[in-house]
Amino acid sequence: MAKKEIKTDLWVYKLLEDAHINLDAQGSNIKEINDALKTGTKKGTGKNPGYPEYCGVVGDFVIVIEDKADTAKHIKYDKDGTLSSDTTAVIEYAVNGAIHYAKHIARLTAYKKIIAIGVSGNEKRHRISPVYVDETEFYRELPEVEGFISFSEDNIDEYYIHEILQEDTDREKETAEILKDAAQLHEYLRNYGNVKDEEKPIIVSGILLALREGNYHGFKIADLTGDKVTTDGEKIYNAIDANLKRSSVSPEVKKDKILHQFNIIKESPKLNEVNNKLGKTPLKYFTEFLDEKLYRSFKFTKSSEDILGRFYGEFMSYSGGSGQSLGIILTPKHITDLFCELVNLQETDYVLDPCCGTGGFLVSAIGNMNASYGKDVISVNRNGSVGYAFYHDYNAIYSYDCRKVKLNTKVSKYAAIFITNQIMQQKGKYEYGYKMGSERLRRQKILLPVNEKGDIDFEYMDRYMRGVELRLLEEYGKRLKVG
C-alpha cells in the first residue's frame, strides 16, 4: 500500500504543478501553520505529529490536501449523514483526514478560510472532493473537481464567490432574486428614509449614476461617512453631475433640468443623518444595497436578461403603480428577444434603440448576437463539457453556452479541424468552476505547425488531417462485411 500511496502523492504533486500551485509537503514553511499541525495528530494524543500530504497558502486561503491510493478510502459518513470525525475515519479516509487538519488550523492560527481537499485514486480513476472550513470550524462540502486549477491564485477568489458564497461570478441573477431585492429596497426607503413613492425611483436612479461615476474613480462608497459639512447626499449629487457631463448630456439647460430632479438626495435631512440602527446614513445604506444587489449584476452580466428593467418594473409595482406616470414603460424581455431573433442579428450589425429606457432591446441584442447562425465557425463549450470544441462547415445556431471562434484566414475544412483539435487539447485546464469564457479563450495559446519561413503551415494541417481521415476509412472498411 505504501508504494501505491507514493504514486498517488506524486500524481497529486503533478496536478498542483499543472495548476501552478506551490504547496509544502508533509508540513508547512509557514511557522504558524506548522506549529498548529504539530499538535494536530489524527489519534488526538498530541504526540508523534502527523502532517497532511500538502499544505500551503494561496491568496487569503489555506489549502490542505490528504490523499489515499484507494477510492474506497475517499470519504466516510456517520449514520446521520454527517462526515465522520472518529479516529478511524480521520486516519483512513482522505476527506475526513483533510477536514481534521483544516479544523485544527482554523482553531489555532489567524487563517480563517481553509479549503480541505480529499483526493483518492490515480490518474485514470480518482475522486477529488473540496470542503470549505471557516473560523467557526463549520464545514461545507463542495462539488467534486477534476483538478486544482480552480484553486490557483488567479482563480481561487472566483471559486470562493461561486462555489462557497454560492453567488454567480457572472452576476446573472435569477428573476426571483431580482423581485426580492426590489421589495426589500422599497421597504428600506420607506422605513429609513420616509421617502414618498414618486421620489423613490429618483433616488435609486441617482445612486446608480453615482455608482457608474465610480468606474472613473469619481465616487467611492467608502467616502460616504455621514459628514455634516459635505453630506453624503452632496457627494452623491456631485457624482451624478460629473456623470451627466461625462455622458455629454446637452444642451446645458437640459442637463441642469435633469440634475435638478436629484436635489432631494442632498436636501433631505432624513437621508443624510446617521441612523442609529444602521450605524450610517440611509443614503450610504441604500448605495451599498444597490451596488451589491443590482449595479454589479447588470454591470457584469452577459445574459439577455434586462436586470435593470425587471428590477424597476417590480420596484414600481410596490409604489402604487406601474411607473407609467413617471415615464417608465418597459418592453417585456420575451418581446425584445423575439424581435432580435426575427432580424437575425450578426456581430457586425448596429442596433438603434432611440427610446431605450433601461436598454431592454440593447441587452437582448447583445445576448442574441452570440446565439446566431453561422458557418465555418469553431464552437467551444463554455458550460457543460467545458473546453470541447467542434468545427462547423455548415450553418448552425450557437447558444450562449458556447463561444464562437472565427478564423481570420480562409482555410480548408481539414486545417480548421486540426486547429479545433488543438483548442480542445487545452480543455484539461478548465472545469465547471473555471469556465472557458471569451476573455480566457482570447488569452489561450495553442501550438500550430510552421513552415520554413516561420508562417503557420495550413497546408501541413490539411495533409495531416486528410491522412488521419484516410487511415480511419481504411480501418473501418476492413471491418465491414460485403452483403
Helices and strands as residue ranges (DSSP letters): H 2-18, E 24-25, H 31-38, E 54-58, E 61-68, G 71-73, H 87-92, H 94-108, E 113-121, E 126-134, E 139-141, G 149-151, H 156-159, I 160-164, H 175-193, G 197-199, H 200-213, G 214-216, G 221-223, H 232-246, H 252-260, H 263-267, H 269-272, H 282-290, I 291-295, H 296-300, H 307-317, G 324-326, H 333-342, H 360-370, E 373-374, E 377-381, E 389-392, E 396-397, E 402-405, H 413-424, G 425-429, H 438-443, H 458-479
